[in-house]
Amino acid sequence: MKHSPEIKKRVLELHKLINLHSHNYHSLDTPTIEDQEYDALFKELLELESNYVELKYSHSPTQRVGDKPLDGFKKVEHLAPMLSLDNAFDSEDMLDFNKRVLERLLEDKFVQYSCEPKLDGIAVNLSYSNGNLEKATTRGDGKVGEDITHNIKTLNSIPLSLIDKLNSYPDFIEIRGEVFIRKEDFLLTNKEAEIKGEKTFANPRNAAAGSLRQLDPAIAASRPLNFFAHGIGYIEIGEFELPKTQSDLLKLYNSWGLPVNPLASIAPDIEGCQSYFLDISEKREKLPYEIDGVVFKVNSLEKQTSLGQVSRAPRWAIARKFPAEVGTTIVKNISFQVGRVGSITPVAEFQPVNIGGVVVSHASIHNFDEIERLDVREKDTVRIKRAGDVIPQIISVDISKRKKGSRKIRMPEICPSCQCLLVKPEGEAILRCTAGESCPAQKIESFIHFVSRNALNIDGLGERIIELLVENGLVSNFSDLFKLEQEDLLGLEGFAEKSAANLISSIETSKATTLPRFIYSLGIREVGEATALNLALNFKEIPNLLKASKEDLLDINDIGPVASNYITEFFTQEKNKNLIEDLMRLGVNPKSIEVNNDNMLSSQSVVITGSFNSIARSQLKEELIRVGARVTSSVSSKTDFLVAGDKPGSKLSKAQDLNITVLDEEAVLNILNT
């Protein structure tokens, strides 16, 4: 079929569009369109090239994967290309894929498939020589990636040496997998970044990518990165006998100490694949990590080899993509919120829209760079994406529907709460109000932090009640909470005698706290829960901490110059000394944590999962640390115990696969009390 000039023009236009969006996604980690839009462009180009073979150029995006690596990292050529996967968008696409597989294999009945969720993370290649990690690289353009070995070595879930009692490995093997950040950890990472004045991430994938592309491995080490192995690249097999199937390959990886997805399964035929897809679709919302589809691979490795590949994708695998959880709505206004330490965050309010069964009406825009990238304005028609438990985000703006006379969003110059001039401190990525506790918004946020579950844990004291207390002049600093009496509350909206008595009782109960919680509650910049625990273990008592010098702090693991400056500045200020003295005088009694190294959990690696009836997770973590346990966030072959409460999730399955000892709530409490 002869092509027209218009067809050729469209093909070249698609080249430009796909290359641009591919570069933004793979190299800059700032995707500019939704996956489904990109897939539609790619599918259109494939169809045009199929109909007009003379327009299938060697430099077409369909002939390569991803984009070129960024400058600044050593470039590494993959010994076997890291391919992308073709996509299926419905059951019919899956049936067509299965038909092609059967025809190429000359089989007329069925083929067994390996199935697993498709993580929305960063593809990496791990090179092991004689069982030792030699190199780790990103996908890059599929042929050449970036050397990220220094960062990958910081992931506890990736063994530096493969685990095998018989030392039985291939001479050399490339293991492919995905680095990702769990949804809960993503929210905490953004919260910590906001406190530090750093840019927050738009989604978990960006957070994982940003962590891996750091020249300083200490940054990657501080991020909660996880890894699942799922594939194989180049191999020098030596005398080693490779498994016959993809499913057995995953079992082999697991036996070597490499984590694999516990939801991986086998389907006897294409109907089994369809059932697996429906099952994962139902579980998707509750999974602890983001997925954007399901990957199906012909299970037989021999048949995979027989099927081969095209230039960019294997013929033996396909990714069934989920419909996007996306909605269209209109921005009503864009306001600016003030955080606990003065950080200014833009927030969009829009007409309520139902996305995936949940009605949403607000979305954080993270920072001003994101506003400029999106060029979002009030009254714009926008597309909103809600992924799992992550806060909704604006993914694109429909410029064609923009109202005439719309104005760009300008950076505010004054604080929306106290009208103080805003500043952008050197080295920070966000605007900040420096008024401190004299800023009403910062004061409210500080109180919210002080009473939060992982701080003093004052039950029943939420944001609205704090606002009432501040607005009515009943509290101006933390110590005022402990001076409240039942009569003070009875005149406030929503309070009756019983509710007032309950709140006073909760405040009284909170006085018996622990030193880590107390330190964390003070809201010192750069002091999260882990740092507060470190300080408590090293200084034992508040008076010792008040006298600590910067040098003393720098001697503590994980406390650097920036954190030490903020800590010493806080404890040397007279107003803070007076506050702590007042709190102690009013009965707040932070108990120090004494480490008991005689317990059976001492020096053991312990992971906590699920919820508990008689103890909060944060308190359980403190108790485990008190007996000298090392509490980590993810299950690996190095984990000694898993403490499992109600609804333990995938960690329990993984622990059982690795034969890790599982303790229920009663068992762990008995051990802690011995």
C-alpha positions as CSV (number, residue, x, y, z in Angstrom):
1,M,0.0,0.0,0.0
2,K,1.5,3.3,-1.1
3,H,1.6,6.0,1.6
4,S,0.5,9.6,1.2
5,P,2.6,12.6,2.4
6,E,0.1,13.0,5.3
7,I,0.7,9.5,6.4
8,K,4.5,10.0,6.4
9,K,4.1,13.3,8.3
10,R,2.0,11.5,10.9
11,V,4.6,8.8,11.3
12,L,7.4,11.3,11.9
13,E,5.2,13.3,14.2
14,L,4.6,10.1,16.2
15,H,8.3,9.5,16.4
16,K,8.8,13.0,18.0
17,L,5.9,12.6,20.4
18,I,6.9,9.1,21.6
19,N,10.5,10.0,21.9
20,L,9.7,13.1,23.9
21,H,7.4,11.3,26.3
22,S,9.7,8.4,26.5
23,H,12.6,10.7,27.5
24,N,10.5,12.4,30.1
25,Y,9.4,9.1,31.6
26,H,12.6,7.0,31.5
27,S,15.4,9.6,31.8
28,L,13.9,12.6,33.6
29,D,11.3,10.6,35.7
30,T,8.7,13.3,35.0
31,P,6.0,11.6,32.8
32,T,4.0,14.2,30.9
33,I,1.2,11.9,29.7
34,E,-0.8,9.0,31.2
35,D,0.4,5.5,30.3
36,Q,-2.8,4.8,28.3
37,E,-2.2,7.9,26.1
38,Y,1.4,6.8,25.5
39,D,0.2,3.3,24.7
40,A,-2.3,4.7,22.2
41,L,0.4,6.7,20.4
42,F,2.6,3.6,20.3
43,K,-0.2,1.4,19.0
44,E,-1.0,3.9,16.3
45,L,2.6,3.9,15.1
46,L,2.8,0.1,15.1
47,E,-0.3,0.0,12.9
48,L,1.0,2.6,10.5
49,E,4.3,0.7,10.2
50,S,2.5,-2.5,9.6
51,N,0.4,-1.0,6.8
52,Y,3.3,1.0,5.3
53,V,6.4,-1.1,5.7
54,E,8.5,1.5,3.9
55,L,7.9,3.9,6.8
56,K,9.3,1.4,9.4
57,Y,12.6,3.2,9.9
58,S,15.5,1.7,12.0
59,H,15.4,4.7,14.3
60,S,11.7,4.3,15.0
61,P,10.7,4.2,18.7
62,T,9.2,0.8,18.0
63,Q,12.7,-0.5,17.3
64,R,14.1,0.4,20.7
65,V,13.3,0.6,24.4
66,G,13.2,3.5,26.8
67,D,15.7,6.4,26.3
68,K,19.4,7.1,26.5
69,P,20.9,7.3,30.0
70,L,21.6,10.6,31.7
71,D,25.1,12.0,31.7
72,G,26.8,11.8,35.0
73,F,26.6,8.1,35.5
74,K,29.0,5.5,33.9
75,K,27.3,3.9,30.9
76,V,27.2,0.1,30.8
77,E,26.3,-2.0,27.8
78,H,23.9,-4.9,28.6
79,L,25.2,-8.3,27.6
80,A,21.6,-9.2,26.7
81,P,19.1,-6.4,25.9
82,M,16.5,-5.3,28.5
83,L,13.4,-5.5,26.5
84,S,10.0,-3.9,27.0
85,L,6.8,-5.9,26.9
86,D,3.9,-5.7,24.5
87,N,0.6,-4.6,26.1
88,A,-2.8,-6.2,26.2
89,F,-5.7,-3.9,27.0
90,D,-8.6,-6.4,27.1
91,S,-9.5,-10.1,27.0
92,E,-9.5,-10.1,23.2
93,D,-5.9,-8.9,23.1
94,M,-4.9,-11.7,25.5
95,L,-6.6,-14.3,23.3
96,D,-4.8,-12.9,20.2
97,F,-1.5,-13.2,22.1
98,N,-2.2,-16.8,23.1
99,K,-3.2,-17.6,19.5
100,R,0.2,-16.2,18.2
101,V,2.1,-18.3,20.8
102,L,0.3,-21.5,19.9
103,E,0.8,-20.9,16.2
104,R,4.5,-20.3,16.6
105,L,5.0,-23.3,18.9
106,L,2.9,-25.5,16.5
107,E,0.6,-26.4,19.4
108,D,-3.1,-26.6,19.1
109,K,-4.4,-26.8,22.7
110,F,-2.8,-24.8,25.5
111,V,0.3,-23.4,26.9
112,Q,1.1,-23.0,30.6
113,Y,1.9,-19.4,31.7
114,S,3.7,-17.8,34.7
115,C,1.8,-14.9,36.1
116,E,2.8,-12.0,38.4
117,P,1.7,-8.4,39.2
118,K,3.5,-5.7,37.1
119,L,5.1,-3.4,39.5
120,D,5.2,0.4,38.7
121,G,8.9,0.8,39.6
122,I,12.3,1.0,38.1
123,A,13.7,-1.9,36.0
124,V,17.3,-2.9,37.1
125,N,19.8,-5.5,36.0
126,L,22.0,-7.3,38.6
127,S,25.1,-9.0,37.4
128,Y,26.4,-11.8,39.6
129,S,29.8,-13.4,38.9
130,N,30.4,-16.6,40.7
131,G,27.6,-15.7,43.1
132,N,28.9,-12.2,43.9
133,L,27.2,-9.0,42.9
134,E,29.5,-7.4,40.4
135,K,27.4,-4.6,38.9
136,A,23.9,-3.1,38.9
137,T,22.5,-1.0,36.1
138,T,19.3,0.7,35.0
139,R,17.5,-0.3,31.8
140,G,18.5,3.0,29.9
141,D,17.6,2.5,26.3
142,G,17.5,-1.3,26.6
143,K,21.0,-1.7,25.2
144,V,23.0,0.7,27.4
145,G,22.1,1.6,31.0
146,E,23.6,3.5,33.9
147,D,25.8,2.0,36.5
148,I,24.0,2.3,39.9
149,T,26.0,-0.4,41.8
150,H,26.8,2.0,44.6
151,N,23.2,2.7,45.3
152,I,21.9,-0.9,44.8
153,K,24.4,-2.2,47.4
154,T,22.5,-0.1,50.0
155,L,19.3,-2.2,49.6
156,N,19.1,-4.8,52.3
157,S,16.8,-6.9,50.2
158,I,19.5,-7.5,47.5
159,P,22.2,-10.0,48.6
160,L,25.8,-9.0,47.8
161,S,26.5,-12.7,47.6
162,L,23.9,-15.3,46.6
163,I,22.9,-17.7,49.3
164,D,23.5,-21.3,48.5
165,K,24.8,-24.0,50.8
166,L,26.4,-25.9,47.9
167,N,27.8,-22.7,46.3
168,S,26.0,-23.8,43.2
169,Y,25.6,-20.9,40.8
170,P,26.2,-20.1,37.1
171,D,29.6,-18.7,36.4
172,F,27.8,-15.4,35.5
173,I,24.2,-14.4,35.4
174,E,22.2,-11.2,34.8
175,I,19.1,-11.1,37.1
176,R,16.4,-8.6,36.1
177,G,14.0,-7.1,38.5
178,E,12.2,-4.0,39.8
179,V,13.1,-1.5,42.5
180,F,10.1,0.1,44.1
181,I,8.8,2.0,47.1
182,R,5.8,0.8,49.1
183,K,2.8,3.2,49.2
184,E,3.0,3.7,53.0
185,D,6.8,4.4,52.8
186,F,6.2,6.8,49.9
187,L,3.9,9.0,52.1
188,L,6.5,9.0,54.9
189,T,9.3,9.8,52.4
190,N,7.4,12.8,51.2
191,K,6.6,13.9,54.7
192,E,10.3,13.8,55.6
193,A,11.3,15.6,52.4
194,E,8.8,18.4,53.3
195,I,10.2,18.8,56.8
196,K,13.8,19.0,55.3
197,G,12.8,21.6,52.8
198,E,13.4,19.2,49.9
199,K,11.2,18.5,46.8
200,T,8.5,16.0,47.4
201,F,7.9,13.3,44.8
202,A,4.8,13.1,42.6
203,N,4.4,9.3,42.9
204,P,6.2,6.2,44.3
205,R,7.9,5.4,41.0
206,N,9.5,8.9,40.8
207,A,10.7,8.5,44.4
208,A,12.4,5.2,43.6
209,A,14.0,6.6,40.4
210,G,15.1,9.7,42.2
211,S,16.7,7.5,44.9
212,L,18.6,5.3,42.5
213,R,19.9,8.3,40.5
214,Q,22.0,9.8,43.3
215,L,25.7,10.1,43.2
216,D,25.8,9.9,47.0
217,P,24.8,6.3,48.2
218,A,23.9,7.7,51.6
219,I,20.8,9.2,50.1
220,A,19.7,5.9,48.5
221,A,20.5,4.1,51.8
222,S,18.1,6.5,53.6
223,R,15.2,5.7,51.3
224,P,12.9,2.7,51.9
225,L,13.7,0.9,48.6
226,N,12.5,-2.6,47.8
227,F,13.3,-5.1,45.1
228,F,11.6,-8.1,43.4
229,A,13.5,-10.3,41.0
230,H,11.5,-11.5,37.9
231,G,13.6,-12.3,34.9
232,I,17.0,-13.4,33.5
233,G,19.4,-11.8,31.0
234,Y,22.7,-13.0,29.8
235,I,24.1,-16.2,31.4
236,E,27.3,-18.2,31.4
237,I,26.0,-21.4,32.8
238,G,29.2,-23.4,33.5
239,E,28.3,-26.6,35.2
240,F,25.1,-25.2,36.7
241,E,21.8,-26.7,35.7
242,L,19.2,-24.0,35.0
243,P,15.5,-24.6,35.9
244,K,13.2,-25.6,33.1
245,T,10.4,-23.1,33.9
246,Q,9.9,-19.4,34.8
247,S,8.1,-20.4,38.0
248,D,11.0,-22.6,39.1
249,L,13.5,-19.8,38.2
250,L,11.6,-17.5,40.7
251,K,11.9,-20.3,43.3
252,L,15.6,-20.5,42.6
253,Y,16.0,-16.7,43.0
254,N,14.2,-16.9,46.3
255,S,16.5,-19.7,47.5
256,W,19.5,-17.5,46.6
257,G,18.1,-14.7,48.9
258,L,16.6,-12.6,46.2
259,P,13.0,-11.5,47.0
260,V,10.3,-12.4,44.4
261,N,6.7,-11.4,44.4
262,P,4.8,-13.8,46.6
263,L,1.7,-13.3,44.4
264,A,3.5,-15.0,41.4
265,S,1.5,-18.0,40.2
266,I,1.0,-20.4,37.3
267,A,-1.9,-20.5,34.9
268,P,-2.6,-23.8,33.1
269,D,-3.9,-21.9,30.0
270,I,-5.1,-18.6,28.8
271,E,-8.4,-18.9,30.7
272,G,-6.3,-19.3,33.8
273,C,-4.5,-16.0,32.9
274,Q,-7.8,-14.2,32.6
275,S,-8.9,-15.5,36.1
276,Y,-5.6,-14.5,37.6
277,F,-6.0,-11.0,36.1
278,L,-9.4,-10.6,37.7
279,D,-8.1,-11.8,41.0
280,I,-5.2,-9.3,41.1
281,S,-7.6,-6.6,40.0
282,E,-9.7,-7.2,43.1
283,K,-6.6,-7.2,45.3
284,R,-4.9,-4.2,43.7
285,E,-6.3,-1.5,46.0
286,K,-5.1,-3.3,49.1
287,L,-1.6,-4.2,47.9
288,P,1.2,-2.4,49.7
289,Y,2.8,-1.3,46.4
290,E,1.7,0.2,43.1
291,I,1.0,-2.0,40.2
292,D,-0.2,-1.1,36.7
293,G,-1.1,-4.4,35.3
294,V,-0.2,-8.1,35.2
295,V,2.7,-9.8,33.4
296,F,2.1,-13.2,31.7
297,K,5.1,-15.3,30.4
298,V,5.2,-18.6,28.7
299,N,6.3,-20.8,31.7
300,S,8.7,-23.1,29.8
301,L,12.1,-21.4,29.3
302,E,12.8,-23.7,26.4
303,K,9.6,-22.5,24.7
304,Q,10.6,-18.9,25.5
305,T,13.8,-19.4,23.6
306,S,11.9,-21.0,20.7
307,L,9.5,-18.1,20.4
308,G,12.3,-15.6,20.5
309,Q,11.8,-11.8,20.3
310,V,11.3,-8.9,18.0
311,S,13.5,-5.8,18.2
312,R,11.9,-4.3,21.4
313,A,9.8,-7.1,23.0
314,P,9.8,-10.9,23.6
315,R,7.1,-12.9,21.7
316,W,6.7,-15.1,24.9
317,A,5.4,-12.4,27.3
318,I,2.7,-9.7,27.5
319,A,1.6,-7.2,30.0
320,R,-2.2,-6.9,30.6
321,K,-2.7,-3.3,31.7
322,F,-5.3,-2.0,34.1
323,P,-7.8,0.7,33.0
324,A,-6.5,3.9,34.4
325,E,-8.1,5.2,37.6
326,V,-8.5,8.6,36.1
327,G,-11.2,11.2,36.2
328,T,-11.8,14.6,34.6
329,T,-12.9,17.6,36.6
330,I,-12.5,21.4,36.9
331,V,-10.2,23.2,39.2
332,K,-12.1,25.6,41.5
333,N,-9.1,27.2,43.2
334,I,-5.5,26.7,44.1
335,S,-4.5,27.6,47.7
336,F,-1.3,27.4,49.7
337,Q,-1.0,25.4,52.9
338,V,1.5,26.0,55.6
339,G,3.3,23.0,57.1
340,R,4.5,22.5,60.7
341,V,8.0,23.9,59.9
342,G,6.7,26.6,57.5
343,S,6.9,24.8,54.2
344,I,4.4,26.2,51.6
345,T,2.6,23.6,49.6
346,P,0.1,24.4,46.7
347,V,-3.1,22.4,46.9
348,A,-5.8,22.3,44.2
349,E,-9.5,22.1,45.1
350,F,-11.7,20.8,42.3
351,Q,-15.2,19.8,41.6
352,P,-15.8,16.4,43.3
353,V,-15.0,13.5,41.0
354,N,-15.5,9.7,41.4
355,I,-12.2,7.8,40.7
356,G,-12.1,4.1,41.2
357,G,-15.1,4.2,43.6
358,V,-13.7,7.0,45.7
359,V,-14.9,10.7,45.5
360,V,-12.0,13.1,45.7
361,S,-12.0,16.9,45.7
362,H,-8.4,17.9,46.6
363,A,-4.9,17.2,45.2
364,S,-1.5,18.3,46.4
365,I,0.6,19.7,43.7
366,H,3.8,19.1,45.7
367,N,5.8,22.1,44.7
368,F,6.0,25.1,42.4
369,D,8.1,23.3,39.8
370,E,5.1,21.0,39.3
371,I,2.8,23.9,38.9
372,E,5.1,25.3,36.2
373,R,5.4,21.9,34.5
374,L,1.7,21.3,34.4
375,D,0.8,25.0,33.8
376,V,-2.3,24.4,35.8
377,R,-4.6,27.3,36.5
378,E,-7.9,28.0,38.2
379,K,-11.0,27.0,36.2
380,D,-8.8,24.6,34.1
381,T,-10.2,21.2,33.0
382,V,-7.8,18.6,34.4
383,R,-7.3,14.9,34.6
384,I,-6.9,13.5,38.1
385,K,-5.3,10.2,38.9
386,R,-5.8,8.3,42.1
387,A,-3.4,5.3,42.6
388,G,-4.0,3.1,45.6
389,D,-3.7,4.9,48.9
390,V,-1.7,7.7,47.5
391,I,-3.1,11.2,47.5
392,P,-4.8,12.1,44.2
393,Q,-2.6,14.0,41.7
394,I,-3.2,16.2,38.6
395,I,-1.6,14.4,35.6
396,S,-2.5,16.8,32.8
397,V,-4.4,19.9,31.8
398,D,-6.8,20.1,28.8
399,I,-5.5,23.4,27.3
400,S,-8.2,23.3,24.6
401,K,-10.8,23.9,27.2
402,R,-9.0,26.7,29.0
403,K,-11.1,29.8,29.6
404,K,-10.0,33.1,28.0
405,G,-8.2,35.4,30.3
406,S,-6.9,32.7,32.7
407,R,-3.8,33.6,34.7
408,K,-0.8,31.7,35.6
409,I,-0.4,30.8,39.2
410,R,2.2,33.0,40.8
411,M,4.4,32.1,43.8
412,P,3.1,33.8,46.9
413,E,5.3,36.4,48.5
414,I,3.6,36.4,51.9
415,C,2.4,33.6,54.2
416,P,-1.3,32.9,53.7
417,S,-1.6,32.5,57.5
418,C,0.4,35.2,59.2
419,Q,1.3,37.5,56.2
420,C,5.0,37.1,57.0
421,L,7.4,37.5,54.0
422,L,8.2,34.1,52.6
423,V,11.8,33.0,51.9
424,K,13.5,30.3,49.9
425,P,16.4,29.2,52.1
426,E,19.7,28.4,50.3
427,G,19.8,24.7,49.4
428,E,16.1,24.1,49.8
429,A,13.5,23.6,47.0
430,I,10.5,25.1,48.7
431,L,9.2,28.4,50.0
432,R,9.1,28.7,53.7
433,C,7.5,30.9,56.3
434,T,10.1,31.7,59.0
435,A,7.6,33.2,61.6
436,G,7.7,29.9,63.6
437,E,5.2,29.6,66.4
438,S,3.9,33.1,65.9
439,C,2.3,31.8,62.6
440,P,-1.1,30.5,63.5
441,A,-0.9,27.7,60.8
442,Q,2.4,26.5,62.1
443,K,1.2,26.6,65.7
444,I,-1.8,24.4,64.8
445,E,0.4,21.9,62.8
446,S,2.9,21.8,65.7
447,F,0.1,20.9,68.1
448,I,-1.2,18.2,65.7
449,H,2.2,16.7,65.6
450,F,2.7,16.9,69.4
451,V,-0.5,14.9,70.1
452,S,-0.2,12.5,67.1
453,R,-0.2,8.7,67.5
454,N,3.5,8.3,67.3
455,A,4.2,11.2,69.6
456,L,2.3,11.7,72.9
457,N,-0.7,9.9,71.4
458,I,-3.5,12.0,73.0
459,D,-6.7,10.2,72.0
460,G,-9.6,12.4,70.9
461,L,-7.5,15.5,70.3
462,G,-7.9,16.1,66.6
463,E,-7.3,19.1,64.3
464,R,-10.7,20.7,64.8
465,I,-10.4,20.6,68.7
466,I,-6.9,22.0,68.5
467,E,-8.1,24.9,66.4
468,L,-10.9,25.6,68.9
469,L,-8.4,25.5,71.8
470,V,-6.0,27.9,70.1
471,E,-8.8,30.2,68.8
472,N,-10.3,30.5,72.2
473,G,-7.0,31.3,73.8
474,L,-7.0,28.2,76.0
475,V,-3.6,26.9,74.7
476,S,-0.6,28.8,73.3
477,N,2.1,26.2,73.9
478,F,2.3,22.5,74.6
479,S,2.4,22.8,78.3
480,D,-1.0,24.6,78.3
481,L,-2.6,21.3,77.3
482,F,-1.7,19.8,80.7
483,K,-3.3,22.8,82.5
484,L,-6.7,22.3,80.9
485,E,-9.6,21.5,83.2
486,Q,-13.0,19.9,82.3
487,E,-14.7,23.3,82.9
488,D,-12.5,24.9,80.2
489,L,-13.9,22.6,77.6
490,L,-17.6,22.7,78.4
491,G,-18.1,26.1,76.8
492,L,-16.6,24.9,73.4
493,E,-18.6,23.7,70.5
494,G,-19.2,20.0,70.5
495,F,-18.3,19.4,74.1
496,A,-20.6,17.9,76.8
497,E,-19.6,16.7,80.2
498,K,-18.7,13.2,79.2
499,S,-16.6,14.2,76.1
500,A,-14.8,16.9,78.1
501,A,-14.0,14.3,80.9
502,N,-12.7,11.8,78.3
503,L,-10.3,14.3,76.7
504,I,-8.9,15.4,80.1
505,S,-8.4,11.7,80.9
506,S,-6.6,11.2,77.6
507,I,-4.3,14.1,78.3
508,E,-3.5,12.8,81.8
509,T,-2.8,9.3,80.4
510,S,-0.3,10.8,77.8
511,K,2.0,12.0,80.6
512,A,3.4,8.5,81.0
513,T,5.3,8.3,77.7
514,T,8.7,7.2,76.5
515,L,11.7,9.3,75.8
516,P,11.7,8.6,72.0
517,R,8.1,9.6,71.7
518,F,8.7,12.8,73.8
519,I,11.7,13.8,71.7
520,Y,9.7,13.2,68.5
521,S,6.7,15.1,69.8
522,L,8.8,18.3,70.2
523,G,8.9,18.7,66.4
524,I,12.6,19.4,66.0
525,R,13.5,19.8,62.3
526,E,15.2,16.7,60.8
527,V,14.2,14.6,63.9
528,G,11.9,11.9,62.8
529,E,11.0,8.7,64.7
530,A,14.2,6.9,63.9
531,T,16.4,9.9,64.9
532,A,14.4,10.4,68.1
533,L,14.9,6.8,69.0
534,N,18.6,7.1,68.3
535,L,18.9,10.1,70.6
536,A,17.0,8.4,73.4
537,L,19.2,5.3,73.3
538,N,22.4,7.4,73.3
539,F,21.5,10.1,75.9
540,K,19.2,8.1,78.1
541,E,17.6,11.2,79.8
542,I,16.5,14.7,78.7
543,P,19.1,16.6,80.9
544,N,21.9,14.8,79.0
545,L,20.4,15.8,75.7
546,L,20.1,19.4,76.8
547,K,23.8,19.5,77.4
548,A,24.8,17.6,74.2
549,S,27.2,19.4,71.8
550,K,27.3,19.2,68.0
551,E,30.3,16.9,68.3
552,D,28.4,14.6,70.7
553,L,25.6,14.4,68.2
554,L,27.8,13.8,65.2
555,D,29.2,10.7,67.0
556,I,25.8,9.1,66.7
557,N,25.1,6.9,63.7
558,D,22.7,8.5,61.1
559,I,23.0,12.1,62.5
560,G,24.8,14.5,60.2
561,P,25.8,18.1,60.3
562,V,22.4,19.5,59.3
563,A,20.4,17.5,61.9
564,S,23.0,18.2,64.6
565,N,22.7,22.0,64.0
566,Y,18.9,21.9,64.3
567,I,19.0,19.7,67.5
568,T,21.6,21.9,69.3
569,E,19.8,25.1,68.2
570,F,16.5,23.8,69.6
571,F,17.9,22.7,73.0
572,T,20.0,25.8,73.5
573,Q,17.0,28.2,73.0
574,E,15.8,29.4,76.4
575,K,12.1,29.2,75.4
576,N,12.5,25.5,74.6
577,K,14.3,24.8,77.8
578,N,11.5,26.5,79.7
579,L,8.9,24.5,77.8
580,I,10.5,21.2,78.7
581,E,10.9,22.3,82.3
582,D,7.1,23.2,82.4
583,L,6.1,19.9,80.9
584,M,8.1,18.0,83.5
585,R,6.7,20.1,86.3
586,L,3.2,19.3,85.1
587,G,3.8,15.6,85.3
588,V,5.0,14.6,81.8
589,N,7.4,11.8,82.6
590,P,9.3,10.4,79.5
591,K,10.7,7.0,80.5
592,S,14.1,6.1,79.1
593,I,14.6,2.9,77.1
594,E,17.0,0.5,78.6
595,V,18.2,-2.2,76.2
596,N,18.0,-5.7,77.6
597,N,20.4,-7.9,75.7
598,D,19.4,-11.1,77.5
599,N,16.1,-11.6,75.7
600,M,15.9,-14.2,73.0
601,L,15.1,-11.5,70.5
602,S,18.3,-9.6,71.2
603,S,20.4,-9.0,68.1
604,Q,17.7,-10.7,66.0
605,S,16.3,-9.1,62.8
606,V,12.5,-8.7,63.3
607,V,9.8,-7.4,61.0
608,I,6.3,-6.3,62.1
609,T,3.2,-6.7,60.0
610,G,-0.6,-6.4,60.6
611,S,-2.5,-4.7,63.4
612,F,-2.6,-5.7,67.1
613,N,-5.3,-5.7,69.7
614,S,-3.5,-4.9,73.0
615,I,-0.5,-2.9,71.8
616,A,0.1,-0.2,69.1
617,R,2.6,-1.0,66.4
618,S,4.8,1.9,67.4
619,Q,4.8,0.8,71.0
620,L,5.6,-2.8,69.9
621,K,8.5,-1.5,67.9
622,E,9.9,0.4,71.0
623,E,9.6,-2.7,73.1
624,L,11.4,-4.8,70.6
625,I,14.2,-2.3,70.4
626,R,14.3,-2.2,74.2
627,V,15.3,-5.9,74.2
628,G,18.0,-5.3,71.6
629,A,16.1,-6.5,68.4
630,R,16.8,-4.9,65.0
631,V,13.5,-3.9,63.6
632,T,13.4,-3.7,59.8
633,S,10.7,-2.9,57.3
634,S,10.9,-5.8,54.8
635,V,11.2,-9.5,54.9
636,S,14.3,-11.1,53.5
637,S,16.4,-14.2,53.9
638,K,18.2,-12.3,56.7
639,T,15.0,-11.9,58.8
640,D,14.9,-14.0,61.9
641,F,11.3,-13.4,63.1
642,L,8.1,-12.0,61.7
643,V,5.6,-10.6,64.2
644,A,2.2,-11.0,62.6
645,G,-1.0,-9.4,63.8
646,D,-4.4,-9.2,62.1
647,K,-4.4,-8.8,58.3
648,P,-0.7,-9.4,57.9
649,G,-0.6,-9.1,54.1
650,S,2.1,-10.4,51.7
651,K,4.9,-10.3,54.3
652,L,3.4,-13.4,56.0
653,S,3.4,-15.4,52.8
654,K,7.0,-14.4,52.1
655,A,8.1,-15.3,55.6
656,Q,6.5,-18.7,55.3
657,D,8.1,-19.3,51.9
658,L,11.5,-18.5,53.5
659,N,10.8,-20.7,56.6
660,I,11.1,-17.7,58.9
661,T,9.7,-18.1,62.5
662,V,6.3,-16.3,62.8
663,L,5.2,-15.0,66.2
664,D,1.6,-13.9,66.9
665,E,0.7,-11.1,69.3
666,E,0.5,-13.4,72.4
667,A,3.8,-15.1,71.7
668,V,5.8,-11.9,71.1
669,L,4.3,-10.2,74.2
670,N,5.3,-13.3,76.3
671,I,8.8,-13.1,75.0
672,L,9.1,-9.4,75.7
673,N,7.9,-9.9,79.3
674,T,10.4,-12.6,80.1
